[in-house]
Amino acid sequence: MVTATAPTTWIGWDNPRADALHDPSLHLPRLLCFHGGGTNSNIFRTQCRAISKALATSFRFCFVEAPYRSHPGPDVARVFKDMGPFKAWLRWKNDEPDPDTDADHQHHSQHPQHLPPCPEADADADAVRRIHDSIQAAMDQDNERGGTGEWVGLLGFSQGAKICASILFTQQHCAEVLGTRNQTHGHGPSPDLPRFRFAVLLAGRAPLVWLDATSDVTMATGVVGAATLSTALNNGISLPPIPLADRLRTPTLHVHGLRDPGLSLHQEFLYRCCDPATTQLLEWDGAHQVPIKSVHVRALVQEILVLAGRADGHES
């Protein structure tokens, strides 16, 4: 059961060298947090500091590092230029650096190497494996730090929100096809991952990505393979709509900045990918960024607590 209490005073946990004996968050329900494309987990931890501070007695925040090296986004380069290397969940274009090459070389190289060609199915499976390995590494690291709380939810920004929703959607679809809806673990990137109960989706956009590489379930209608280039997604891909009966029913909170240039795409993500019966929408006066001002953070925190409460009684 997800038990979210009202937020009080923050006691930080995010220093990896913190003494576990003095860390009161170790037993709390845990959220996996997914950064946007062209940034990284350390930057996202900084961006989420006000949110994690306000929820420090309710959830333990654990940040996942994406698998693909990437060029930084425009705002990231301006504010966090010294906090690379920068990462992405999906390759943005064909000249993205190969994640298997030497990290220091890639970070400083002016000419990123091209990814080798491979059959589409193999490429999708490889991309899913990379995403799974990134998630598993973050979970293992937090377990080693002493975390014992249940993994209950996901939180993602931009491309990270797409991945969060895609994990939930893939788990839901595979469970329905395989008849495993009541299991505590789901498919998605791996059958070893827990069945997450809710997700906070900040500025996400369609389409969803199919993240199953371990079962024989056919890719669902209206989604794309994990090896699809993000630039192709941004330029528009003609896909059939996800049938209403198949849309994501796991409770989700969608957070939209009203001054975000991509607002219409975030709205499309909400209305085309998710069942309206299980969604919440929070609109705030902001651009394409994580809310940091106290007035916006308070509203977001309240909605997250409501979402967690709804997830307690929800059956997908």
C-alpha positions as CSV (number, residue, x, y, z in Angstrom):
1,M,0.0,0.0,0.0
2,V,1.2,3.5,-0.8
3,T,1.2,5.6,2.4
4,A,1.8,9.2,1.7
5,T,1.8,11.5,4.7
6,A,1.6,15.3,4.7
7,P,5.0,16.9,4.0
8,T,6.7,18.6,6.9
9,T,10.4,19.4,7.5
10,W,13.0,18.3,4.9
11,I,15.9,16.1,5.9
12,G,18.0,15.5,2.8
13,W,19.0,12.1,1.7
14,D,20.5,12.8,-1.7
15,N,24.2,12.8,-0.6
16,P,25.3,9.3,-1.6
17,R,27.8,9.3,1.3
18,A,25.3,10.2,3.9
19,D,25.4,8.0,7.0
20,A,22.5,5.5,6.5
21,L,22.1,5.2,10.2
22,H,21.0,8.9,10.3
23,D,18.9,8.9,7.1
24,P,15.2,8.9,8.1
25,S,14.1,8.4,4.5
26,L,15.4,4.8,4.1
27,H,12.0,3.2,4.9
28,L,9.9,5.6,2.8
29,P,8.1,4.6,-0.4
30,R,10.4,5.2,-3.3
31,L,10.0,7.1,-6.5
32,L,12.2,6.5,-9.6
33,C,12.9,9.9,-11.3
34,F,13.7,10.2,-15.0
35,H,15.4,13.3,-16.3
36,G,14.8,14.9,-19.7
37,G,16.8,14.4,-22.9
38,G,20.1,16.2,-23.1
39,T,20.6,16.5,-19.4
40,N,21.5,13.9,-16.6
41,S,20.4,12.6,-13.2
42,N,22.5,15.0,-11.2
43,I,21.0,18.0,-13.0
44,F,17.5,16.6,-12.6
45,R,18.2,16.1,-8.9
46,T,19.1,19.8,-8.7
47,Q,16.0,20.8,-10.7
48,C,13.7,18.7,-8.4
49,R,15.3,19.9,-5.1
50,A,12.3,22.0,-4.1
51,I,9.9,19.1,-4.9
52,S,11.9,16.5,-3.1
53,K,12.4,18.8,-0.1
54,A,8.6,19.3,0.2
55,L,8.0,15.6,0.0
56,A,10.9,14.5,2.1
57,T,8.8,12.8,4.8
58,S,6.5,11.2,2.2
59,F,8.8,9.7,-0.5
60,R,12.4,8.8,-1.1
61,F,13.5,10.2,-4.5
62,C,15.9,8.0,-6.6
63,F,17.3,9.4,-9.8
64,V,18.0,7.3,-12.9
65,E,20.7,8.1,-15.5
66,A,19.8,7.6,-19.1
67,P,21.9,5.3,-21.3
68,Y,22.7,7.4,-24.3
69,R,25.2,10.2,-24.5
70,S,23.7,13.3,-26.0
71,H,24.3,16.9,-26.9
72,P,22.9,19.2,-24.2
73,G,19.6,21.0,-24.7
74,P,19.7,24.8,-25.2
75,D,18.6,25.7,-21.7
76,V,20.8,22.9,-20.2
77,A,23.9,24.2,-22.0
78,R,23.2,27.7,-20.7
79,V,22.7,26.9,-17.0
80,F,24.4,23.5,-16.5
81,K,27.2,23.6,-19.0
82,D,29.8,22.3,-16.5
83,M,27.6,19.4,-15.3
84,G,28.1,17.0,-18.2
85,P,28.2,14.4,-19.7
86,F,24.6,14.8,-20.9
87,K,22.3,11.9,-21.5
88,A,19.1,10.9,-23.3
89,W,16.6,8.0,-23.1
90,L,16.3,7.8,-26.8
91,R,18.8,8.7,-29.5
92,W,18.0,12.1,-30.9
93,K,19.6,11.6,-34.3
94,N,22.0,9.4,-36.2
95,D,25.1,11.2,-35.1
96,E,24.5,10.7,-31.4
97,P,27.5,9.3,-29.6
98,D,27.6,5.5,-29.1
99,P,27.0,4.8,-25.4
100,D,29.4,1.8,-25.6
101,T,32.5,4.0,-26.4
102,D,34.9,5.5,-23.9
103,A,33.1,8.0,-21.7
104,D,35.9,10.5,-21.5
105,H,36.6,10.4,-25.2
106,Q,32.9,10.9,-26.0
107,H,32.5,13.7,-23.5
108,H,35.4,15.7,-25.1
109,S,35.1,14.5,-28.7
110,Q,34.0,17.1,-31.4
111,H,32.9,14.3,-33.8
112,P,30.6,11.8,-32.1
113,Q,30.8,8.3,-33.6
114,H,27.8,6.9,-35.5
115,L,25.9,3.9,-34.1
116,P,26.4,0.8,-36.1
117,P,23.4,-0.4,-38.2
118,C,21.4,-3.4,-37.0
119,P,18.1,-4.9,-37.8
120,E,15.1,-3.0,-36.4
121,A,13.9,-5.7,-34.0
122,D,17.5,-6.1,-32.6
123,A,17.8,-2.4,-32.3
124,D,14.6,-2.1,-30.3
125,A,15.6,-5.0,-28.0
126,D,19.0,-3.4,-27.4
127,A,17.4,0.0,-26.6
128,V,15.1,-1.6,-24.1
129,R,18.0,-3.5,-22.5
130,R,19.9,-0.2,-22.1
131,I,16.9,1.5,-20.5
132,H,16.4,-1.5,-18.2
133,D,20.0,-1.6,-17.2
134,S,19.9,2.1,-16.3
135,I,16.8,1.6,-14.1
136,Q,18.2,-1.5,-12.4
137,A,21.5,0.3,-11.7
138,A,19.6,3.1,-9.9
139,M,17.5,0.7,-7.9
140,D,20.5,-1.4,-6.9
141,Q,22.5,1.7,-5.9
142,D,19.7,2.9,-3.6
143,N,19.3,-0.6,-2.1
144,E,23.1,-0.5,-1.4
145,R,22.6,2.9,0.3
146,G,20.2,1.2,2.7
147,G,16.8,2.0,1.1
148,T,14.1,-0.5,2.0
149,G,10.9,1.3,1.0
150,E,8.6,-0.1,-1.6
151,W,9.1,1.1,-5.2
152,V,5.7,2.7,-5.8
153,G,5.9,5.4,-8.5
154,L,7.6,7.2,-11.3
155,L,8.4,10.9,-11.9
156,G,9.7,12.2,-15.2
157,F,10.3,15.4,-17.1
158,S,9.9,15.8,-20.9
159,Q,11.6,12.8,-22.5
160,G,11.7,11.2,-19.0
161,A,7.9,11.6,-18.7
162,K,7.6,9.7,-22.0
163,I,9.6,6.9,-20.6
164,C,7.7,6.8,-17.3
165,A,4.3,6.5,-19.1
166,S,5.8,4.0,-21.6
167,I,6.9,1.7,-18.7
168,L,3.4,1.8,-17.2
169,F,1.7,1.3,-20.5
170,T,3.9,-1.7,-21.5
171,Q,3.4,-3.3,-18.0
172,Q,-0.3,-2.8,-18.3
173,H,-0.6,-4.2,-21.9
174,C,1.6,-7.2,-21.2
175,A,-0.3,-8.0,-18.0
176,E,-3.6,-8.0,-19.8
177,V,-2.4,-10.1,-22.7
178,L,-0.6,-12.6,-20.4
179,G,-3.2,-12.7,-17.7
180,T,-0.9,-11.5,-15.0
181,R,-2.7,-8.3,-13.8
182,N,-2.5,-9.3,-10.1
183,Q,1.2,-9.9,-10.0
184,T,3.4,-7.6,-8.0
185,H,6.0,-7.5,-10.8
186,G,5.4,-6.6,-14.4
187,H,7.0,-6.8,-17.8
188,G,8.0,-3.5,-19.5
189,P,11.8,-3.2,-19.6
190,S,12.1,-6.3,-17.4
191,P,9.8,-8.7,-15.6
192,D,12.0,-8.1,-12.5
193,L,10.7,-4.5,-12.2
194,P,7.8,-3.9,-9.8
195,R,4.4,-2.9,-11.0
196,F,4.5,0.8,-10.4
197,R,1.3,2.3,-9.1
198,F,1.4,5.9,-10.4
199,A,3.4,8.4,-12.3
200,V,4.0,12.2,-12.3
201,L,4.5,13.3,-15.9
202,L,5.9,16.8,-16.3
203,A,5.7,18.1,-19.9
204,G,5.6,14.7,-21.6
205,R,4.7,14.2,-25.2
206,A,3.5,11.4,-27.5
207,P,4.1,8.8,-28.8
208,L,4.6,6.1,-26.1
209,V,7.5,3.8,-26.6
210,W,7.2,0.0,-26.5
211,L,9.5,-1.2,-23.7
212,D,9.0,-5.0,-23.7
213,A,11.9,-7.2,-24.9
214,T,11.3,-10.3,-22.7
215,S,7.9,-11.7,-23.6
216,D,6.2,-12.7,-26.8
217,V,3.6,-10.0,-26.6
218,T,3.2,-8.1,-29.9
219,M,3.8,-4.4,-29.8
220,A,0.6,-2.5,-29.0
221,T,-1.2,-0.3,-31.4
222,G,-0.2,3.4,-31.5
223,V,3.3,3.1,-30.0
224,V,6.8,3.1,-31.4
225,G,9.9,0.9,-31.0
226,A,12.5,2.0,-28.4
227,A,15.2,2.5,-31.1
228,T,13.1,5.1,-32.9
229,L,15.0,8.4,-33.2
230,S,13.7,11.2,-31.1
231,T,14.1,13.6,-34.0
232,A,11.7,11.4,-36.0
233,L,9.2,11.6,-33.1
234,N,9.5,15.4,-33.0
235,N,9.0,15.7,-36.7
236,G,5.8,13.7,-36.5
237,I,5.1,10.0,-37.1
238,S,1.8,8.9,-38.5
239,L,0.4,6.4,-36.0
240,P,-3.0,4.9,-35.5
241,P,-4.6,6.1,-32.2
242,I,-4.4,4.0,-29.1
243,P,-7.9,2.6,-28.6
244,L,-9.7,4.0,-25.6
245,A,-9.9,0.6,-24.0
246,D,-6.1,0.2,-24.3
247,R,-5.0,3.6,-23.0
248,L,-2.9,3.9,-19.9
249,R,-5.1,3.4,-16.8
250,T,-2.5,3.5,-14.1
251,P,-3.1,6.8,-12.2
252,T,-1.1,9.7,-13.7
253,L,-0.6,13.4,-12.9
254,H,0.1,15.5,-15.9
255,V,1.9,18.8,-15.2
256,H,1.7,21.4,-18.0
257,G,3.4,24.8,-18.1
258,L,1.0,27.3,-19.8
259,R,4.0,29.2,-21.3
260,D,5.7,26.0,-22.6
261,P,6.1,26.2,-26.4
262,G,5.2,22.5,-26.6
263,L,2.0,22.8,-24.6
264,S,-0.2,21.5,-27.4
265,L,2.0,18.4,-27.6
266,H,1.7,17.8,-23.9
267,Q,-2.0,18.1,-24.1
268,E,-2.1,15.6,-27.0
269,F,0.0,13.2,-24.8
270,L,-2.6,13.4,-22.1
271,Y,-5.7,13.0,-24.2
272,R,-4.4,10.4,-26.7
273,C,-2.4,8.1,-24.5
274,C,-4.2,8.1,-21.1
275,D,-7.6,7.1,-19.9
276,P,-9.4,10.3,-18.7
277,A,-10.9,8.4,-15.8
278,T,-7.5,7.9,-14.1
279,T,-5.7,11.2,-14.9
280,Q,-5.1,14.4,-13.1
281,L,-4.1,17.7,-14.7
282,L,-2.1,20.5,-13.1
283,E,-1.5,23.6,-15.1
284,W,0.9,26.2,-13.9
285,D,2.3,29.6,-15.1
286,G,5.6,28.4,-16.4
287,A,7.6,27.4,-19.5
288,H,9.4,24.1,-20.3
289,Q,10.9,23.5,-16.9
290,V,10.4,21.9,-13.5
291,P,8.5,24.1,-11.1
292,I,10.8,25.6,-8.5
293,K,8.8,28.6,-7.0
294,S,7.1,27.8,-3.7
295,V,3.6,28.6,-4.9
296,H,3.9,26.2,-7.8
297,V,5.7,23.5,-5.8
298,R,3.0,23.6,-3.1
299,A,0.3,23.0,-5.7
300,L,2.3,20.2,-7.3
301,V,3.0,18.5,-4.0
302,Q,-0.6,18.5,-3.0
303,E,-1.6,16.9,-6.3
304,I,1.1,14.2,-5.9
305,L,-0.2,13.3,-2.5
306,V,-3.8,13.1,-3.9
307,L,-2.4,10.9,-6.8
308,A,-0.7,8.6,-4.3
309,G,-3.9,8.3,-2.3
310,R,-5.9,7.4,-5.4
311,A,-3.3,4.8,-6.4
312,D,-3.9,3.0,-3.1
313,G,-7.3,1.8,-4.2
314,H,-6.7,1.5,-7.9
315,E,-6.7,-1.8,-9.8
316,S,-5.3,-1.5,-13.3
